[in-house]
C-alpha cells in the first residue's frame, strides 16, 4: 500500500468465495455436457483463483477437472509456459477455462491463450475475479466475479494471505 493512498475494501474473504462459487455454477452450466475440463490458472493469484474454482466445481458437479498453471513472462510476453506441459494432441477436443484474478489491460490474458491457439480444441473460456474494464487488447471475459470502472491511476490488489484474504482498491 502506498503512503497517503486511500484503500477501499471491495471484497472480503466470504465475498470472494461467494463470487468463486457463482463462477463455478456458471462454468458448470456452460459445460454440463463435458466429461472433463482443463482449468488453466495464470501464475500467482490467477492460479489461486483457479484452484478455488476447481474445488468449487468438484463440490457441485461430476465433471473431472485438470489444473494447470500458465506462466507469462512480463518482460517477453510471447514466452508463455505451461505446467504441466500439454501437447496439441492432449488438448484436442478439450475445453479450457483460463483463469486470472484481475483484468487490467488484457495483455496478460491475451498472451496466456497462446499455448492453446494451435490445438484443435472444443472451446476456450475465460474467468476473472475482477474486471477493471480498461482493456487495450480485444479480449473479453466469459465469466466475471465483479466488474469495476476504475481510473487508470487506481490499482486493484488481491490478497490471498490466509486470514487477510481480500480485494482492495488503492
Rosetta blueprint (number, residue, H / E / L):
1 X L
2 X L
3 X L
4 X L
5 X L
6 X L
7 X L
8 X E
9 X E
10 X E
11 X E
12 X E
13 X H
14 X H
15 X H
16 X H
17 X H
18 X H
19 X H
20 X H
21 X H
22 X H
23 X H
24 X H
25 X H
26 X H
27 X H
28 X H
29 X H
30 X H
31 X H
32 X L
33 X L
34 X L
35 X L
36 X E
37 X E
38 X E
39 X E
40 X E
41 X E
42 X E
43 X L
44 X L
45 X H
46 X H
47 X H
48 X H
49 X H
50 X H
51 X H
52 X H
53 X H
54 X H
55 X H
56 X H
57 X H
58 X H
59 X H
60 X H
61 X L
62 X L
63 X L
64 X E
65 X E
66 X E
67 X E
68 X E
69 X E
70 X E
71 X E
72 X E
73 X L
74 X L
75 X L
76 X L
77 X L
78 X L
79 X L
80 X E
81 X E
82 X E
83 X E
84 X L
85 X L
86 X L
87 X L
88 X H
89 X H
90 X H
91 X H
92 X L
93 X L
94 X L
95 X E
96 X E
97 X E
98 X E
99 X E
100 X E
101 X E
102 X E
103 X E
104 X L
105 X L
106 X L
107 X H
108 X H
109 X H
110 X H
111 X H
112 X H
113 X L
114 X H
115 X H
116 X H
117 X L
118 X L
119 X L
120 X L
121 X L
122 X L
123 X E
124 X E
125 X E
126 X E
127 X E
128 X E
129 X E
130 X E
131 X E
132 X L
133 X L
134 X L
135 X L
136 X L
137 X L
138 X L
139 X L
140 X L
141 X L
142 X L
143 X E
144 X E
145 X E
146 X E
147 X E
148 X L
149 X L
150 X L
151 X L
152 X L
153 X L
154 X L
155 X L
156 X E
157 X E
158 X E
159 X E
160 X L
161 X L
162 X L
163 X L
164 X L
165 X L
166 X E
167 X E
168 X E
169 X E
170 X L
